[in-house]
Amino acid sequence: MKYKTTKKAVMNGYYRVLAVPYCDLQHLLNYENEIAYTTRSEGWGADVYQFGNTAIATGYAPFGTIRPSYELNKKYDDAAREIVNDWSKNSYEDKRAKLREMIEEYLKEATNNA
């Protein structure tokens, strides 16, 4: 179950926070559960995903100190789409494990220069 939080709390609570625009990583994060969400005056702002001491804030109003490039996000999300849409004999657990590996690679590449 996710809880409502603030941008300030997330920024103070994690070593790295990646700002990712809405739907840029929808396939890569497909099997992950967000831990929190933020709001703004217009309503929902962003969902927050936790990976150790790193968080990804993705939504209409993403925030963070690291802004991965569109090209990097697209590279990983396109590869993840292939896994998610693979209707062969791969089980849910297999797909989730493959995506978790991809998330780790993505985080390393996105935070490499941070």
The first five atom37 places (N, CA, C, CB, O) and aatype in JSON, in Angstrom:
{
  "aatype": [12, 11, 18, 11, 16, 16, 11, 11, 0, 19, 12, 2, 7, 18, 18, 1, 19, 10, 0, 19, 14, 18, 4, 3, 10, 5, 8, 10, 10, 2, 18, 6, 2, 6, 9, 0, 18, 16, 16, 1, 15, 6, 7, 17, 7, 0, 3, 19, 18, 5, 13, 7, 2, 16, 0, 9, 0, 16, 7, 18, 0, 14, 13, 7, 16, 9, 1, 14, 15, 18, 6, 10, 2, 11, 11, 18, 3, 3, 0, 0, 1, 6, 9, 19, 2, 3, 17, 15, 11, 2, 15, 18, 6, 3, 11, 1, 0, 11, 10, 1, 6, 12, 9, 6, 6, 18, 10, 11, 6, 0, 16, 2, 2, 0],
  "atom_mask": [
    [1, 1, 1, 1, 1],
    [1, 1, 1, 1, 1],
    [1, 1, 1, 1, 1],
    [1, 1, 1, 1, 1],
    [1, 1, 1, 1, 1],
    [1, 1, 1, 1, 1],
    [1, 1, 1, 1, 1],
    [1, 1, 1, 1, 1],
    [1, 1, 1, 1, 1],
    [1, 1, 1, 1, 1],
    [1, 1, 1, 1, 1],
    [1, 1, 1, 1, 1],
    [1, 1, 1, 0, 1],
    [1, 1, 1, 1, 1],
    [1, 1, 1, 1, 1],
    [1, 1, 1, 1, 1],
    [1, 1, 1, 1, 1],
    [1, 1, 1, 1, 1],
    [1, 1, 1, 1, 1],
    [1, 1, 1, 1, 1],
    [1, 1, 1, 1, 1],
    [1, 1, 1, 1, 1],
    [1, 1, 1, 1, 1],
    [1, 1, 1, 1, 1],
    [1, 1, 1, 1, 1],
    [1, 1, 1, 1, 1],
    [1, 1, 1, 1, 1],
    [1, 1, 1, 1, 1],
    [1, 1, 1, 1, 1],
    [1, 1, 1, 1, 1],
    [1, 1, 1, 1, 1],
    [1, 1, 1, 1, 1],
    [1, 1, 1, 1, 1],
    [1, 1, 1, 1, 1],
    [1, 1, 1, 1, 1],
    [1, 1, 1, 1, 1],
    [1, 1, 1, 1, 1],
    [1, 1, 1, 1, 1],
    [1, 1, 1, 1, 1],
    [1, 1, 1, 1, 1],
    [1, 1, 1, 1, 1],
    [1, 1, 1, 1, 1],
    [1, 1, 1, 0, 1],
    [1, 1, 1, 1, 1],
    [1, 1, 1, 0, 1],
    [1, 1, 1, 1, 1],
    [1, 1, 1, 1, 1],
    [1, 1, 1, 1, 1],
    [1, 1, 1, 1, 1],
    [1, 1, 1, 1, 1],
    [1, 1, 1, 1, 1],
    [1, 1, 1, 0, 1],
    [1, 1, 1, 1, 1],
    [1, 1, 1, 1, 1],
    [1, 1, 1, 1, 1],
    [1, 1, 1, 1, 1],
    [1, 1, 1, 1, 1],
    [1, 1, 1, 1, 1],
    [1, 1, 1, 0, 1],
    [1, 1, 1, 1, 1],
    [1, 1, 1, 1, 1],
    [1, 1, 1, 1, 1],
    [1, 1, 1, 1, 1],
    [1, 1, 1, 0, 1],
    [1, 1, 1, 1, 1],
    [1, 1, 1, 1, 1],
    [1, 1, 1, 1, 1],
    [1, 1, 1, 1, 1],
    [1, 1, 1, 1, 1],
    [1, 1, 1, 1, 1],
    [1, 1, 1, 1, 1],
    [1, 1, 1, 1, 1],
    [1, 1, 1, 1, 1],
    [1, 1, 1, 1, 1],
    [1, 1, 1, 1, 1],
    [1, 1, 1, 1, 1],
    [1, 1, 1, 1, 1],
    [1, 1, 1, 1, 1],
    [1, 1, 1, 1, 1],
    [1, 1, 1, 1, 1],
    [1, 1, 1, 1, 1],
    [1, 1, 1, 1, 1],
    [1, 1, 1, 1, 1],
    [1, 1, 1, 1, 1],
    [1, 1, 1, 1, 1],
    [1, 1, 1, 1, 1],
    [1, 1, 1, 1, 1],
    [1, 1, 1, 1, 1],
    [1, 1, 1, 1, 1],
    [1, 1, 1, 1, 1],
    [1, 1, 1, 1, 1],
    [1, 1, 1, 1, 1],
    [1, 1, 1, 1, 1],
    [1, 1, 1, 1, 1],
    [1, 1, 1, 1, 1],
    [1, 1, 1, 1, 1],
    [1, 1, 1, 1, 1],
    [1, 1, 1, 1, 1],
    [1, 1, 1, 1, 1],
    [1, 1, 1, 1, 1],
    [1, 1, 1, 1, 1],
    [1, 1, 1, 1, 1],
    [1, 1, 1, 1, 1],
    [1, 1, 1, 1, 1],
    [1, 1, 1, 1, 1],
    [1, 1, 1, 1, 1],
    [1, 1, 1, 1, 1],
    [1, 1, 1, 1, 1],
    [1, 1, 1, 1, 1],
    [1, 1, 1, 1, 1],
    [1, 1, 1, 1, 1],
    [1, 1, 1, 1, 1],
    [1, 1, 1, 1, 1],
    [1, 1, 1, 1, 1]
  ],
  "atom_positions": [
    [[0.84, -1.18, 0.0], [0.0, 0.0, 0.0], [0.89, 1.24, 0.0], [-0.96, 0.0, 1.22], [1.81, 1.36, 0.81]],
    [[0.59, 2.15, -0.9], [1.41, 3.35, -0.98], [0.84, 4.44, -0.07], [1.49, 3.86, -2.43], [-0.35, 4.46, 0.25]],
    [[1.71, 5.33, 0.33], [1.3, 6.4, 1.22], [1.58, 7.75, 0.56], [2.02, 6.29, 2.58], [2.4, 7.86, -0.34]],
    [[0.89, 8.76, 1.03], [1.09, 10.11, 0.53], [2.31, 10.71, 1.21], [-0.17, 11.0, 0.75], [2.46, 10.59, 2.43]],
    [[3.16, 11.35, 0.44], [4.36, 11.96, 0.98], [4.6, 13.31, 0.28], [5.6, 11.02, 0.82], [3.78, 13.76, -0.52]],
    [[5.71, 13.92, 0.6], [6.06, 15.19, -0.02], [7.38, 15.06, -0.77], [6.15, 16.31, 1.05], [8.19, 14.17, -0.51]],
    [[7.58, 15.96, -1.68], [8.84, 16.02, -2.42], [10.01, 16.19, -1.45], [8.83, 17.18, -3.46], [11.05, 15.53, -1.59]],
    [[9.84, 17.05, -0.48], [10.9, 17.32, 0.5], [11.28, 16.05, 1.26], [10.45, 18.41, 1.48], [12.46, 15.77, 1.47]],
    [[10.29, 15.28, 1.69], [10.56, 14.06, 2.43], [11.33, 13.04, 1.58], [9.25, 13.44, 2.93], [12.24, 12.38, 2.08]],
    [[10.96, 12.93, 0.34], [11.66, 11.99, -0.56], [13.08, 12.47, -0.82], [10.88, 11.84, -1.89], [14.02, 11.68, -0.78]],
    [[13.24, 13.76, -1.09], [14.57, 14.3, -1.38], [15.5, 14.15, -0.18], [14.47, 15.78, -1.79], [16.7, 13.93, -0.34]],
    [[14.96, 14.27, 1.03], [15.76, 14.12, 2.25], [15.98, 12.66, 2.63], [15.1, 14.85, 3.4], [16.91, 12.35, 3.37]],
    [[15.15, 11.76, 2.13], [15.19, 10.37, 2.55], [16.02, 9.44, 1.7], [0.0, 0.0, 0.0], [16.25, 8.29, 2.09]],
    [[16.48, 9.9, 0.53], [17.22, 9.03, -0.38], [18.52, 9.7, -0.82], [16.38, 8.68, -1.6], [18.6, 10.92, -0.94]],
    [[19.51, 8.87, -1.05], [20.81, 9.37, -1.5], [20.69, 9.94, -2.91], [21.85, 8.24, -1.46], [21.25, 10.99, -3.21]],
    [[19.96, 9.23, -3.77], [19.75, 9.69, -5.15], [18.25, 9.61, -5.46], [20.57, 8.82, -6.17], [17.56, 8.67, -5.06]],
    [[17.76, 10.63, -6.17], [16.38, 10.62, -6.63], [16.39, 10.95, -8.11], [15.49, 11.64, -5.83], [16.89, 12.0, -8.53]],
    [[15.83, 10.04, -8.91], [15.76, 10.22, -10.36], [14.4, 10.78, -10.74], [16.04, 8.89, -11.1], [13.37, 10.27, -10.3]],
    [[14.39, 11.82, -11.55], [13.16, 12.42, -12.06], [12.88, 11.85, -13.44], [13.26, 13.98, -12.1], [13.67, 12.05, -14.37]],
    [[11.77, 11.15, -13.58], [11.42, 10.51, -14.85], [10.02, 10.96, -15.26], [11.5, 8.95, -14.73], [9.07, 10.79, -14.49]],
    [[9.87, 11.53, -16.45], [8.54, 11.97, -16.9], [7.53, 10.82, -16.97], [8.66, 12.61, -18.27], [7.88, 9.65, -17.05]],
    [[6.26, 11.2, -16.92], [5.14, 10.27, -16.94], [5.26, 9.28, -18.09], [3.83, 11.04, -17.03], [5.45, 9.69, -19.24]],
    [[5.13, 8.01, -17.8], [5.11, 6.89, -18.75], [6.45, 6.6, -19.43], [4.09, 7.16, -19.79], [6.5, 5.7, -20.27]],
    [[7.51, 7.3, -19.11], [8.79, 7.04, -19.77], [9.36, 5.67, -19.4], [9.79, 8.11, -19.41], [10.12, 5.09, -20.18]],
    [[9.02, 5.15, -18.23], [9.52, 3.83, -17.8], [8.36, 2.9, -17.44], [10.46, 3.98, -16.61], [8.51, 2.05, -16.56]],
    [[7.23, 3.05, -18.1], [6.06, 2.27, -17.72], [6.26, 0.77, -17.86], [4.88, 2.7, -18.54], [5.71, 0.0, -17.07]],
    [[7.02, 0.32, -18.85], [7.26, -1.11, -19.01], [8.33, -1.61, -18.05], [7.65, -1.43, -20.45], [8.22, -2.7, -17.5]],
    [[9.37, -0.82, -17.86], [10.45, -1.22, -16.97], [9.95, -1.37, -15.53], [11.59, -0.19, -17.03], [10.4, -2.26, -14.8]],
    [[9.04, -0.5, -15.12], [8.52, -0.53, -13.75], [7.2, -1.32, -13.64], [8.3, 0.89, -13.26], [6.53, -1.26, -12.61]],
    [[6.86, -2.04, -14.68], [5.57, -2.73, -14.77], [5.28, -3.65, -13.6], [5.52, -3.52, -16.04], [4.14, -3.69, -13.12]],
    [[6.26, -4.39, -13.12], [6.04, -5.36, -12.04], [6.47, -4.83, -10.67], [6.78, -6.64, -12.35], [6.5, -5.58, -9.7]],
    [[6.8, -3.56, -10.58], [7.2, -2.95, -9.31], [6.01, -2.22, -8.7], [8.39, -1.96, -9.53], [5.1, -1.78, -9.4]],
    [[6.03, -2.12, -7.38], [4.98, -1.39, -6.67], [5.56, -0.08, -6.14], [4.39, -2.24, -5.51], [6.62, -0.06, -5.52]],
    [[4.85, 0.99, -6.39], [5.3, 2.27, -5.86], [5.09, 2.27, -4.35], [4.53, 3.46, -6.53], [4.14, 1.67, -3.83]],
    [[6.0, 2.95, -3.66], [5.88, 2.99, -2.2], [5.12, 4.22, -1.72], [7.26, 2.95, -1.56], [4.57, 4.23, -0.62]],
    [[5.11, 5.26, -2.55], [4.47, 6.51, -2.14], [4.05, 7.3, -3.37], [5.43, 7.34, -1.26], [4.38, 6.95, -4.5]],
    [[3.31, 8.37, -3.13], [2.92, 9.28, -4.19], [2.92, 10.7, -3.65], [1.53, 8.91, -4.78], [2.8, 10.93, -2.44]],
    [[3.05, 11.65, -4.56], [2.97, 13.06, -4.18], [1.81, 13.69, -4.92], [4.3, 13.8, -4.5], [1.32, 13.18, -5.93]],
    [[1.37, 14.82, -4.4], [0.3, 15.57, -5.04], [0.76, 17.0, -5.28], [-1.0, 15.54, -4.18], [1.77, 17.45, -4.75]],
    [[-0.02, 17.69, -6.08], [0.21, 19.1, -6.35], [-1.17, 19.76, -6.41], [1.02, 19.33, -7.7], [-2.18, 19.09, -6.19]],
    [[-1.23, 21.03, -6.68], [-2.52, 21.72, -6.63], [-3.52, 21.15, -7.65], [-2.33, 23.21, -6.89], [-4.73, 21.2, -7.43]],
    [[-3.02, 20.61, -8.76], [-3.89, 20.04, -9.78], [-4.3, 18.6, -9.47], [-3.21, 20.09, -11.12], [-5.17, 18.06, -10.15]],
    [[-3.69, 17.98, -8.47], [-3.98, 16.59, -8.13], [-2.7, 15.78, -8.02], [0.0, 0.0, 0.0], [-1.69, 16.25, -7.5]],
    [[-2.75, 14.55, -8.52], [-1.61, 13.63, -8.44], [-0.39, 14.24, -9.12], [-1.96, 12.27, -9.08], [-0.49, 14.86, -10.18]],
    [[0.78, 14.06, -8.49], [2.01, 14.6, -9.05], [2.97, 13.55, -9.54], [0.0, 0.0, 0.0], [3.42, 13.59, -10.69]],
    [[3.31, 12.59, -8.67], [4.28, 11.57, -9.04], [4.16, 10.35, -8.14], [5.69, 12.12, -8.98], [3.71, 10.45, -7.0]],
    [[4.58, 9.21, -8.67], [4.72, 8.0, -7.88], [6.2, 7.83, -7.54], [4.17, 6.75, -8.64], [7.06, 8.22, -8.33]],
    [[6.48, 7.26, -6.39], [7.85, 7.07, -5.94], [8.13, 5.57, -5.8], [8.11, 7.8, -4.59], [7.41, 4.85, -5.11]],
    [[9.18, 5.13, -6.47], [9.63, 3.74, -6.41], [10.96, 3.71, -5.68], [9.75, 3.12, -7.85], [11.82, 4.56, -5.91]],
    [[11.14, 2.73, -4.81], [12.35, 2.63, -4.0], [13.2, 1.46, -4.45], [12.0, 2.48, -2.51], [12.71, 0.35, -4.64]],
    [[14.51, 1.73, -4.62], [15.5, 0.7, -4.96], [16.72, 0.95, -4.09], [15.86, 0.72, -6.49], [17.65, 1.65, -4.49]],
    [[16.71, 0.38, -2.9], [17.79, 0.61, -1.95], [17.79, 2.06, -1.51], [0.0, 0.0, 0.0], [16.78, 2.56, -1.02]],
    [[18.93, 2.74, -1.67], [19.03, 4.15, -1.28], [18.76, 5.1, -2.44], [20.4, 4.44, -0.71], [19.08, 6.28, -2.38]],
    [[18.15, 4.56, -3.5], [17.8, 5.35, -4.68], [16.3, 5.28, -4.89], [18.56, 4.84, -5.94], [15.68, 4.23, -4.7]],
    [[15.72, 6.41, -5.3], [14.29, 6.45, -5.59], [14.08, 6.97, -7.01], [13.53, 7.34, -4.57], [14.88, 7.76, -7.52]],
    [[13.02, 6.52, -7.63], [12.59, 7.05, -8.92], [11.25, 7.73, -8.69], [12.49, 5.92, -10.03], [10.31, 7.11, -8.2]],
    [[11.17, 9.01, -9.05], [9.92, 9.77, -8.97], [9.43, 9.98, -10.4], [10.11, 11.15, -8.21], [10.07, 10.69, -11.17]],
    [[8.32, 9.37, -10.74], [7.81, 9.44, -12.1], [6.35, 9.87, -12.09], [7.96, 8.09, -12.82], [5.56, 9.39, -11.28]],
    [[6.01, 10.79, -12.98], [4.64, 11.27, -13.04], [4.53, 12.56, -13.81], [0.0, 0.0, 0.0], [5.42, 12.92, -14.58]],
    [[3.42, 13.26, -13.59], [3.2, 14.55, -14.24], [4.16, 15.61, -13.72], [1.76, 15.0, -14.04], [4.54, 16.52, -14.45]],
    [[4.55, 15.5, -12.45], [5.46, 16.45, -11.83], [6.62, 15.7, -11.18], [4.72, 17.34, -10.78], [6.74, 15.67, -9.95]],
    [[7.48, 15.08, -12.01], [8.6, 14.33, -11.44], [9.62, 15.27, -10.82], [9.26, 13.46, -12.51], [9.7, 16.44, -11.19]],
    [[10.4, 14.77, -9.89], [11.39, 15.6, -9.22], [12.59, 14.74, -8.88], [10.81, 16.26, -7.95], [12.5, 13.52, -8.81]],
    [[13.71, 15.39, -8.68], [14.92, 14.69, -8.31], [16.15, 15.47, -8.73], [0.0, 0.0, 0.0], [16.06, 16.48, -9.43]],
    [[17.29, 14.98, -8.28], [18.55, 15.64, -8.62], [19.17, 15.05, -9.88], [19.53, 15.52, -7.47], [20.09, 15.64, -10.45]],
    [[18.67, 13.91, -10.32], [19.18, 13.26, -11.54], [18.04, 13.16, -12.54], [19.78, 11.85, -11.22], [16.97, 12.65, -12.23]],
    [[18.29, 13.66, -13.74], [17.3, 13.59, -14.81], [17.88, 12.79, -15.97], [16.86, 15.01, -15.28], [18.56, 13.35, -16.83]],
    [[17.61, 11.48, -15.99], [18.13, 10.66, -17.09], [17.6, 11.16, -18.43], [17.75, 9.18, -16.89], [16.5, 11.69, -18.52]],
    [[18.39, 10.98, -19.46], [18.01, 11.46, -20.79], [16.83, 10.68, -21.34], [19.19, 11.38, -21.75], [16.57, 9.54, -20.94]],
    [[16.14, 11.3, -22.26], [15.03, 10.65, -22.94], [15.53, 9.38, -23.64], [14.37, 11.61, -23.96], [14.86, 8.35, -23.63]],
    [[16.69, 9.48, -24.25], [17.26, 8.35, -24.99], [17.53, 7.16, -24.06], [18.56, 8.78, -25.7], [17.25, 6.01, -24.42]],
    [[18.07, 7.43, -22.88], [18.35, 6.35, -21.92], [17.04, 5.71, -21.45], [19.14, 6.89, -20.71], [16.93, 4.49, -21.41]],
    [[16.07, 6.52, -21.11], [14.77, 6.0, -20.69], [14.14, 5.15, -21.79], [13.83, 7.15, -20.3], [13.62, 4.07, -21.53]],
    [[14.19, 5.64, -23.02], [13.6, 4.93, -24.15], [14.31, 3.61, -24.4], [13.64, 5.8, -25.41], [13.67, 2.6, -24.67]],
    [[15.64, 3.61, -24.31], [16.43, 2.39, -24.52], [15.97, 1.28, -23.57], [17.93, 2.68, -24.32], [15.72, 0.16, -24.0]],
    [[15.87, 1.6, -22.3], [15.5, 0.59, -21.31], [14.02, 0.24, -21.37], [15.86, 1.07, -19.93], [13.65, -0.92, -21.17]],
    [[13.17, 1.22, -21.62], [11.74, 0.91, -21.66], [11.39, 0.1, -22.9], [10.93, 2.2, -21.64], [10.52, -0.77, -22.82]],
    [[12.04, 0.35, -24.02], [11.8, -0.46, -25.22], [12.23, -1.9, -25.0], [12.54, 0.14, -26.43], [11.54, -2.83, -25.41]],
    [[13.38, -2.09, -24.35], [13.84, -3.45, -24.05], [12.89, -4.13, -23.07], [15.28, -3.42, -23.47], [12.6, -5.32, -23.2]],
    [[12.4, -3.38, -22.1], [11.46, -3.94, -21.12], [10.13, -4.29, -21.78], [11.23, -2.95, -19.97], [9.49, -5.27, -21.39]],
    [[9.7, -3.5, -22.77], [8.45, -3.78, -23.48], [8.5, -5.17, -24.11], [8.18, -2.71, -24.55], [7.52, -5.91, -24.1]],
    [[9.66, -5.52, -24.67], [9.82, -6.85, -25.28], [9.6, -7.95, -24.25], [11.22, -6.98, -25.91], [8.98, -8.97, -24.56]],
    [[10.09, -7.76, -23.05], [9.94, -8.76, -21.99], [8.48, -8.83, -21.52], [10.86, -8.44, -20.8], [7.91, -9.91, -21.39]],
    [[7.89, -7.67, -21.28], [6.51, -7.62, -20.78], [5.54, -8.21, -21.8], [6.1, -6.17, -20.45], [4.6, -8.92, -21.42]],
    [[5.75, -7.94, -23.07], [4.84, -8.4, -24.12], [5.19, -9.78, -24.66], [4.84, -7.42, -25.25], [4.54, -10.24, -25.6]],
    [[6.16, -10.45, -24.09], [6.54, -11.79, -24.51], [5.55, -12.78, -23.9], [8.0, -12.13, -24.09], [5.56, -13.02, -22.7]],
    [[4.71, -13.34, -24.73], [3.67, -14.25, -24.24], [4.06, -15.71, -24.38], [2.36, -13.99, -24.98], [3.2, -16.59, -24.39]],
    [[5.35, -15.98, -24.5], [5.81, -17.36, -24.57], [5.69, -18.0, -23.19], [7.27, -17.44, -25.1], [4.84, -17.6, -22.4]],
    [[6.52, -18.96, -22.91], [6.39, -19.72, -21.66], [6.99, -19.02, -20.45], [7.03, -21.05, -21.83], [7.02, -19.62, -19.37]],
    [[7.47, -17.8, -20.58], [8.04, -17.1, -19.43], [6.97, -16.81, -18.39], [8.72, -15.79, -19.87], [5.91, -16.26, -18.71]],
    [[7.25, -17.18, -17.16], [6.3, -16.95, -16.08], [6.41, -15.52, -15.56], [6.53, -17.96, -14.94], [7.34, -14.79, -15.91]],
    [[5.47, -15.15, -14.73], [5.48, -13.85, -14.08], [6.79, -13.64, -13.33], [4.29, -13.71, -13.12], [7.4, -12.57, -13.41]],
    [[7.22, -14.67, -12.61], [8.45, -14.56, -11.82], [9.67, -14.37, -12.71], [8.64, -15.82, -10.95], [10.57, -13.59, -12.38]],
    [[9.71, -15.07, -13.85], [10.83, -14.93, -14.79], [10.89, -13.52, -15.36], [10.71, -15.95, -15.93], [11.95, -12.91, -15.43]],
    [[9.74, -13.01, -15.77], [9.68, -11.65, -16.32], [10.11, -10.63, -15.27], [8.27, -11.34, -16.82], [10.88, -9.71, -15.55]],
    [[9.6, -10.8, -14.07], [9.94, -9.86, -13.0], [11.43, -9.9, -12.69], [9.13, -10.18, -11.73], [12.04, -8.85, -12.47]],
    [[12.03, -11.07, -12.67], [13.46, -11.2, -12.42], [14.28, -10.51, -13.53], [13.85, -12.69, -12.32], [15.26, -9.83, -13.25]],
    [[13.87, -10.7, -14.78], [14.57, -10.05, -15.9], [14.45, -8.53, -15.8], [14.0, -10.54, -17.25], [15.43, -7.81, -16.03]],
    [[13.27, -8.05, -15.45], [13.08, -6.61, -15.33], [13.86, -6.05, -14.15], [11.6, -6.29, -15.17], [14.38, -4.94, -14.23]],
    [[13.96, -6.8, -13.05], [14.75, -6.34, -11.9], [16.21, -6.17, -12.3], [14.63, -7.34, -10.72], [16.85, -5.2, -11.9]],
    [[16.74, -7.11, -13.08], [18.12, -6.99, -13.58], [18.26, -5.75, -14.44], [18.52, -8.24, -14.37], [19.25, -5.02, -14.33]],
    [[17.29, -5.51, -15.3], [17.33, -4.32, -16.16], [17.26, -3.04, -15.35], [16.18, -4.36, -17.17], [17.93, -2.06, -15.67]],
    [[16.45, -3.04, -14.29], [16.35, -1.86, -13.43], [17.7, -1.56, -12.8], [15.27, -2.07, -12.33], [18.12, -0.4, -12.75]],
    [[18.38, -2.6, -12.32], [19.71, -2.41, -11.72], [20.68, -1.82, -12.74], [20.26, -3.75, -11.19], [21.45, -0.91, -12.41]],
    [[20.66, -2.32, -13.98], [21.52, -1.79, -15.04], [21.16, -0.33, -15.33], [21.4, -2.64, -16.32], [22.04, 0.52, -15.49]],
    [[19.86, -0.06, -15.41], [19.39, 1.3, -15.68], [19.87, 2.27, -14.6], [17.86, 1.33, -15.77], [20.37, 3.35, -14.9]],
    [[19.72, 1.87, -13.34], [20.12, 2.74, -12.24], [21.63, 2.99, -12.27], [19.72, 2.14, -10.9], [22.07, 4.11, -12.0]],
    [[22.41, 1.98, -12.58], [23.87, 2.16, -12.67], [24.21, 3.15, -13.78], [24.58, 0.81, -12.94], [25.03, 4.06, -13.59]],
    [[23.58, 2.98, -14.93], [23.88, 3.86, -16.06], [23.36, 5.28, -15.81], [23.26, 3.3, -17.36], [24.04, 6.26, -16.13]],
    [[22.19, 5.4, -15.24], [21.59, 6.73, -14.99], [22.35, 7.5, -13.92], [20.13, 6.58, -14.58], [22.41, 8.73, -13.98]],
    [[22.91, 6.8, -12.95], [23.6, 7.48, -11.85], [25.11, 7.46, -12.02], [23.23, 6.83, -10.52], [25.84, 7.89, -11.12]],
    [[25.59, 6.98, -13.13], [27.03, 6.87, -13.37], [27.77, 8.19, -13.22], [27.27, 6.32, -14.75], [28.87, 8.23, -12.66]],
    [[27.17, 9.25, -13.69], [27.83, 10.56, -13.65], [27.36, 11.41, -12.47], [27.57, 11.31, -14.94], [27.76, 12.57, -12.34]],
    [[26.52, 10.84, -11.62], [25.98, 11.62, -10.49], [26.85, 11.53, -9.27], [24.57, 11.15, -10.14], [26.54, 12.12, -8.24]]
  ]
}
